[in-house]
């Protein structure tokens, strides 16, 4: 029984990894490659490569990738572990002031 519960706890982490990897691969393809995406968001190609290897895109880069892909790849797809509605709400309030 303990093994089954351990497997169930590990499953969400794998899901997040595969979802974000597909989203990041889509962003790379839409941009025209790792170097092109890196240029669009102001980082080195090695950063994009690293994200593809680790399966983790920094939250601040998710917003830039969403903008660079004109919304074709959403922050929610890149990092489903973050509550983007809260982040976006805070950004909108900050812009009004």
C-alpha positions in Angstrom: 0.0 0.0 0.0 2.8 2.5 0.7 4.2 2.1 -2.7 0.9 3.0 -4.3 0.6 6.2 -2.3 4.2 7.1 -3.2 3.5 6.6 -6.9 0.4 8.7 -6.7 2.3 11.6 -5.0 5.0 11.5 -7.7 2.5 11.6 -10.6 1.6 15.3 -10.5 5.3 16.3 -10.7 5.7 14.2 -13.9 2.5 15.7 -15.3 3.9 19.3 -14.7 7.2 18.3 -16.4 5.6 16.9 -19.5 3.1 19.7 -19.9 5.8 22.4 -19.6 8.2 20.5 -21.9 5.6 20.3 -24.7 4.7 24.0 -24.2 8.4 25.0 -24.3 9.1 22.9 -27.3 6.1 24.6 -29.0 7.5 28.0 -28.1 10.9 27.1 -29.6 9.2 25.8 -32.8 7.1 28.9 -33.1 10.0 31.2 -32.6 12.1 29.4 -35.2 14.5 27.6 -32.8 16.2 28.0 -29.5 18.4 30.9 -30.6 15.5 32.8 -32.0 13.4 32.3 -28.9 16.4 33.4 -26.7 16.8 36.6 -28.8 13.1 37.4 -28.5 13.1 37.2 -24.7 16.6 38.6 -24.1 18.5 35.6 -22.9 21.3 33.3 -24.2 20.4 30.2 -26.2 22.1 28.2 -23.4 19.3 29.3 -21.0 16.6 27.9 -23.4 18.6 24.7 -23.8 18.9 24.4 -20.0 15.1 24.8 -19.6 14.5 22.1 -22.1 16.9 19.8 -20.2 15.6 20.5 -16.7 11.9 21.0 -17.6 11.7 24.2 -15.6 11.2 27.7 -17.0 11.7 30.6 -14.6 8.4 32.3 -13.9 9.5 35.7 -15.1 10.5 34.1 -18.4 7.1 32.5 -18.9 5.5 35.9 -19.3 8.1 36.9 -21.9 7.6 33.6 -23.8 3.8 34.1 -23.8 4.3 37.6 -25.3 6.9 36.4 -27.8 4.6 33.7 -29.1 1.7 36.2 -29.2 -0.3 34.1 -26.7 0.1 30.8 -28.6 2.1 29.4 -25.6 0.6 30.5 -22.3 2.2 30.9 -18.9 -0.3 28.3 -17.6 1.1 25.8 -20.1 4.7 26.5 -19.2 4.3 26.5 -15.4 1.0 25.0 -14.3 2.3 25.0 -10.7 1.9 28.8 -10.5 -1.4 30.6 -10.0 -1.1 33.0 -13.0 -4.5 34.7 -12.3 -3.0 36.0 -9.1 0.2 37.1 -10.7 -1.6 38.8 -13.6 -4.0 40.5 -11.1 -1.0 41.9 -9.2 0.6 43.2 -12.4 -2.6 44.9 -13.5 -3.0 46.6 -10.1 0.6 47.7 -10.3 0.1 49.3 -13.7 -2.9 51.3 -12.6 -1.0 53.1 -9.9 
